[in-house]
Amino acid sequence: MKLSVVIPCYNERSTIEAVVEAVRSAPVKDVEIIVVDDGSTDGTRELLKGKPPGWVDKLVLQERNFGKGAALRAGFQAATGDLVIVQDADLEYDPSEYPILLEPILENRADVVFGSRFLGGRPHRVVYFWHMVGNRFLTLLSNMFTNLNLTDMETCYKVFRREFLDGITIEENRFGFEPEVIAKVAKARSRLFEVGISYNGRTYEEGKKIGWRDGVRAIYVIVKYNLFRRNKALWQRNTQESISSKRSNAQTTTTIT
């Protein structure tokens, strides 16, 4: 199966090259690398545009900074693989662990797989206590609405079968992508697995971007997509109308190398 790796990128000049090389070295045979620059202003965009053809399979350039959800929406649209995985552009997550994330899908036991930083005994950098508390609170709140038993809602590593992504549209532009997609996984009754992963978390001084405002937004998103989208037909119609409006305000320029 072909794996599309979507890398949303915003001001990651110091790490993007290492991440792409790590993805290229991952123990997976057929990989499509898609980098989405979300309006970087630190030289990342110029660095990516200056790379030789073939360095990545597709480079998507957002006109300005719309947010992680918008970058992923553009990356998913460009992806052609049977499976699609989200890879952050920093060095917090290790692409060498792709095989353990893909295994439940390749064995036809899952449609969606999340990596969890709180399962298993893999290495885990010790960073922010209150981030952990916030993540677990949001995961618990999401679980209460979805009736799932996830352990790590805010994880980067999410793997999807192409069929699942073809059936939904991402509406959230920022970090609200995480609770939104979980709500849609639950509504679709997709087979969801979690696997333990390692985590090399970084500090704000090293470039971490998520903040308390994103946590507040996550609460709103959890309620929005779990309570006010119960009618499936209405949900689908509203989704298409919302995305049509968002797309008109979020044009992208795509360069295929």
N, C-alpha and C positions, 0 to 999 in steps of 0.2 A: 504494500500500500504506500502511496505517496503521502508524505507529511509536509504540510505547509506550516512554516514557522513565521508568525506575525510578530514583529518587533516594533511596538510603539516607542517613539523616541522624542524626548524634549530636553534640550540642553544637556546632552550626554557625550560631549566631545571626548572626555577623558576615558570613557569606557566602551563606546560603541564598537570600535575596531576589535577589541578583545572579545566582546560578546559575539560578534559575527564569526570570528575565528573559532570560538568555542562551539558555536552551533554547527559550523562546518566540520568540526572534529567529532561531533556527537556520533555514537555508534548506531546510526540509522542509515540505511542504504540510500533511499530515494527522498531527498529533502529539497524543498523549495523555500528559499529565504526571502522574506518580504520585509523591508524596513519602511516604516511610516514616520517621516519627520513632521512633527506637529508644530511647525512654526518656530524652530529653534533660533535663538539669538546669540549663542555663544560660539559660533563657528562650526557647530555640528553639521548644519545644512551644507555649508561650503565644502567641508571635509567629505561628505557623502557624494556630493555632485562631482568632486574631483577624482573619485575612485574610478579605476578602469572598468570597462564593460565586463560583466560576468562576475564582479566581486559579490554582488547579490543578484538574485533573479529579478526582483522588482523593487523599484524605489518610488514611493508615493510621497509627494511633497504637498502638505497642507498649506494653504495660502497664509494662515495665521494659526495661533495656538487656540485650538478648540477644546482640547482635553483628551484624556486617555480613551474614553468611550468612543469619541468621534474618530480618533486614530484607528482604533480597532475596527470600527464599522467600515472604514475605508480599506483596511488591510484584509478583512474578511471578504469584501467584494472582489478584491484582486486575487485572492487565493484560489488555486485550482486543485489542491490535494484532496485525497479521500478523507484525510484527517487534518485537523487544524489545531495548533497549539499556540498559546500566548507566551511570549518570552519577553520579560522586561529588558530594557537596554542598559541596565546597571549590572553589577556582578553579584547580586544577591542570590541568584538561582543558577544551578549548575546543569547545563545541557547534557552532561554525561549521564544524567538520570532519566533521560527520555525513555529508555526501554522499560523501566518500571512503571512509567506513566502510561505507556502504550499497551502494556501487557493485557489488562482486563478487556480492552477493546479488541485486540488481535485474537484473543481467545473467545470472542463473541459473548462476553459476559456483561459488557457495559456499552453505553452510547456516549456517555460523558464521564471524564475522569478528572478529579481535582487532586492536586498535590497538597498535603497537609504538613505544616511545620510542627504540628503538635502530636503527630503519630510516629511511632517507631523510634529508633535510637540513633538516627543520623546526626552528624555534627550540626550545631545550632549556635550561632554567635549570640552572646548575651548583650542586649541593647536596652530598649525602653520598656520599663514595667507598665506604664500607663497605656502604651500602645497595645500591649498584650491584653490588658484589662478591657480596653475599648473594643478590640477585635472579638474577644470572647463574648462581650455583651451583645455586640451586633450580630454575631453568629447565633447566639441564643435567641435573640429577638426574631431573626429570620426563621430559625427552626420552628419557633412557636406558630408562625404563620404558614409555613410550608409543610410542616409535619415531617421534615427531614431531620437526620441526626448528624449533620456536618460538624466538623471540629474547627474548620479554618475558612471562613467565608472570604476573607480578604487576600487569600493566596493568589499569587501571579499565575501559577501553573494550572491551566485549565485546557483540557483536550476535548475536542468535539468531533463527532462524526459529521461529515459534510451534510448529511440529510437533516440533522438537527439545525444547523446554521441556516440552511435554505428555508426552514420553516418559521424563522423568527427574524425580526429586525431590531437591532440595538438602537434604543431611543436616547439613553443617557449619554451626555457628552463628556462627563468627567468620571470620577471614581465611583459614581452611582451605577456604573456598568456591573459591578460585582453583585450587589443585591438584586439588580434587575434580572441578570441572566439566571441567577439561582431561582428566582420566582418563576421564570419561564421554563426552566428545566423541570421544576415541580409540576407546573400546569400541564406540560407535555407528557408527564409520567415517564420520562426517560430513565433508563437504567443508569444510576449514578454510583460511581465508586470513588473512594478516597484512598490514596497511598501516601506513606510517609516519605518526606523529602528533607534534604538538608537546607540550611538557610544561613547565608552570610550577610546579615542585616547591616545597613549602613546608617550613619548619623545624619542629622541635618547639615552639618558642616561638610559631609561627604556628598551631599546632593539629594537627600531624601526630600520628597515633595508633599506627600499626603499630610493633611493637618486636621485640626478639630472641626473646621467647617465642613470638611468632607464627611466626618462622622455624623454631624447633624443632618446633612443631606442624605446619608445612608438610611437614617431612620425614616425620613420622609419617603424615600424610594421603596423601602420595605413595605410600608403601609400602602403606598400608591399601587404597586404592582400585585400585591396580594389581596387587598380588599376591594379596590375599585376597578379591577379587571376580571371579575369573576365570570361575567358573561363572555364566553369564548368568541362568539361572533362579533360582539361589540368591541372586545379587546383587539381582534384582528383588524377591524375597520378603523378603530381609533389609532392603532399602531401605524397603519399605512398612511393615514391622513397626517399624523404627527411627523412621520419621517419625510414625507413629501415636502412638508413645510421646512423641516430642518435642512434637507438637502439643498434647498434653494438658497440657504444662507451658509452653506459649508462646501463650497466648490473646492476641488482638488486638482492638482496637475500631476499626472502620473508619467514617470519615465521608466520604461522597461529596458533593462540592460542584460 
